[in-house]
Amino acid sequence: MHVLVVNAGSSSLKVRLLGDADEVIGTVDLPADTSGFDIAELSRALKEWPAPQAVGHRFVHGGTLFSGPALIDDGVMEQLRTLTPLAPLHQPKSLAGLEAVRQLLPDVPHVASFDTAFHSTLDAGAYTYAIPVEWREKYSIRRYGFHGLSHAYASARAAALAGRPVSEMRTIVCHLGAGASLCAVRHGESADTTMGFTPLEGLVMATRSGTVDPNIVLWLQQQAGLSAEDVAQGLEREGGLTALAGSNDMRDVEAGYEKGEERAVLALDTYVHRLISSIGSMIASAGGIDALVFTGGVGEHSALIRGKVATAFGWAGVLVDGALNHQAHSDLEISAEKAPVRTFVVTAREDLQISGEVRGLLA
């Protein structure tokens, strides 16, 4: 089965065709305009590529409605639209991408895969906020978690590299990119994660603040006179590394850190402190640790960050080989010899996770 994987972002639609063995046949990146996505380039590509037998669409949010992939029909489309208030920045883009690709491929099955679905295994104690019950029930406020497709793929891939069933492992996955989150994967299921009701909670990210005292938001509005829009802008687009270092690119931060630049040193120290303290909580939630996995742009390319994390968790058995860490490439174990905890660098491949879900559902 050839599977077309569709990933709608804020400004583009990334489309990849995977062959029978999940080999990459072709990729296109479609820009967005004011009316949606320009699908002319995809239309041309589909005429040149082998015909796909199914299409998999990435959706950031499945709410409590979807705990796994779903075959898309009119009823599912309506359910996806009802989830827009939970992900107002992401859901409309994914729906627009779905509608655009369905126009080109109306006669093949389309399947929705969800970033939140992997975290549907969280127990009530892990997903419940200690806020008034009417808020939780009326507004569906709970911890949903995100990056689930990446966490699911990376934990399974690390288990394969380790030669062990994922169902027997306690794995901490560090998805570190522009957005960043951790997941405690216990016996193949999500037991805890750092993102919550929205992708703003948790780690320090490229432009997102991560977790802050909620009263800061109230104080800025009530005492400093900032609007809700001002606060949202500061937390979501002007926070994180941008606020600390003046750049949202970890490569710039690391270069400044090596030179001893004050803002870069503060940014990296803050980033690493939050990362290390959060990994500790994930280890507790997993009931221990058998494997530590780094994925995402920063996770895959920053030997400095990986090294600092390994040093912090030497007490837990995380020991990495310095040479392997600095030459790390796609899907590589970087553990030191006889390290009690195995450490891996895994290339983020949500497309493979989506393809697997599509094939499994349609089988």
Secondary structure, DSSP 8 states (H G I E B T S, - for coil): --EEEEEE-SSEEEEEEE-TTS-EEEEEEEEEETTEE--HHHHHHHHHS---SEEEEEES--TTT-SS-EE--HHHHHHHHHTGGGSTTTHHHHHHHHHHHHHH-TTS-EEEEETTGGGGG--HHHH--SS-HHHHHHHT-S-----HHHHHHHHHHHHHHHTS-GGG-EEEEEEESSSEEEEEEETTEEEEES--SSTTSSS--SS---S--HHHHHHHHHTS---HHHHHHHHHTS-HHHHHHS-S-HHHHHHHHHHT-HHHHHHHHHHHHHHHHHHHHHHHHHTS-SEEEEEHHHHHH-HHHHHHHHHHTGGGTB-B-HHHHHT--TTEE-B-TT-SBEEEE----HHHHHHHHHHHHH-
